[in-house]
Amino acid sequence: VHTAGMWWISLVIVIVGYYTISSAVAQWYFNAGKYLDQSRAKAKGEYEEKCQCGPCAFSVKEQLNTPVVDACKKGCRFHVGSFALSAFLSMLVAVLKFCFLWINKIVSFIPGNNACSRKLKACMFMGMGFFDKFVRIISRNGIIMMAIRGQDYCTSAGWASWLIFAAQ
């Protein structure tokens, strides 16, 4: 149980990273004026009071006005449940994959060289591989759509899958 919980938490952290990167890029792309004002404020010298941390000097006020910090705050405030759901679905697919591996191990103990069982196992592995890849692609694109549109995970994953299939 602890292994599954740590695995789930690590997936949530990875998904938060995906969301933060895609949201920061989307904010920078669609709201360039807000961060252009930050560049002007930096040029005017409004961020002059700097904290000394050993040999480094940085402005806390300047760091809090970046797209990455804004994206991380927005994600942690509004989309934590969506991150958890996406990680759960990814983990569920991985558990199904492990179940198929376990079934394969059990079936391999059956004596004889049955061509039908070999073909069935090959189809099962190919189908599970495609399903795993499909869920990963839809999940990642759903996170990106969630960052762009600001909707929940299920709606965003629906939009992402529609975009993928509409492009075909």
N, C-alpha and C positions, 0 to 999 in steps of 0.2 A: 504494500500500500504506500509506503514512504517513497519507494522508487518511482511509482506512478505519479505521486504528488510532486516530486522534484522534477520529473520529466515534464509534467504539465506546466510548472512554474517556469522552467527554462524555455518552453515553447511560447509562453505568454511574453517573456522578456524579448525573445526574438521578434515576435509580432509587434510589440511596442516599438522596436527599432525600425521595422518596416514602415509602420505608420508614421513615426516621427520623420523619417527621411522623406517619404512621399508627401506628407503634409507640409513640411518645410519647403520642398520644391514647389508644390502647388501654391502655397502662400506667396512665395517669392515671385512666381510666374504671373499669378493673377492679381496680386496686390503690390506691385512694384513701387507704387507711390508711397506707401507706408514706410518701406525700408529705404527709399530714396531720401525721405525726410531724416532718417537716422544718419545717413551718410552726410547730409548737409549739417546736421547738428555736430557730428564729429569734426567736420571741417571748420565749423565756427568755434570749436573748443569748449563745447558744453559738457564734455566728459573729462574735464581736467582733473577732478579729484580722483586719484588712483590709490588703490590699496597696494601696499608693499608686502609681497610674500617671498621672502628671500631675495633672490636676484630679479624676480619678475615683478612687474607693476601692471595692474589692470584696473579697469573701471567696472565696478559691479553694475552700475546703472546701464552702461553700454551693453554688457553681456545679457542683461534681462530683456533687452529690446531686440533680440535676434529671432529670426524665423524658427530656428531649431528649438529654442526655449518655449516660444509660443505654441509650437506644434506639440511638444511634450506635455505642456500644461493642458492644452485642449484635449489631448488623448487621454490623459489621466483623469480629467474631470468628466468627460462625456462618454467615453467609449471603453471603459474597463470591462464591462459585461460582454461587449462584442469581441474584445481580445480573448476573454476566457472561453467564449463559445468557439471561436476559430481554433484555438489551441486544443479544445476538447475534440473537435471534429478531426483534426490532424492526428491526435493521439488515438482516436477510435479507429481510424484507418490503419494506423501502425499496429494496433492490437489485432485487427482482423488479419493483417499480413502475418503476424506471428502465429495466429491460429492456423492459417493455411500451411505454414512451415511445420507446425506440430502435426497436422494431419498428414502431410507428406512424409514425415518421419515414421509415423505409425504405419502408413500404407507400404513403406519401403520394407517392412519386416515380413510382408506377405511373400511366401515362396513362389517361385516361377517367374517367367518373363512374359507378362501379359502386355501385349501391345496396346490394348484398349485402355488399360489403367495408365500406361505411360503417356498416351495422347491426352487423356483426361487431365492428368497432372500438369502437362505442358500447357494446355488451354487454361487451366485454373491459374497457373502462375502468370501467364500472359495477361489474362483478364484482370488479375489483382494488380499487376504492375501498371496497366493502363488506368485503372480506377484510382490508384495511389497518385499517379502523375496528374490526373484530371482534378482530383481534390486539391492538390498542392497549387496547381495553376489557378483554379477558381478562387482558392483562399487568398493567395497573394494578390491577385487582381481585385478581389473583393476588398481587401485592406486598402489598396490604392484608391479604389472608387470611394471607399468610406472617407478617406482623407480629402478627396477632391470635393465630394458632394455633402459630406457631413451627416449622412444618414446611418442607420443601424447596419449591422453586418449582413443580415439576411437580404435586405433590400439591395445593398451594395453588391453582394455576391450574385444576386439575380441580374443586376445591370451588367456586371462583369461577364457573366456567362452569355448574356444577350449580345454584348459587344463581340465576344469571341466567335459566336456562331453566326452573327450577322456579317462578319468579315469574310466568312467562307463563301 
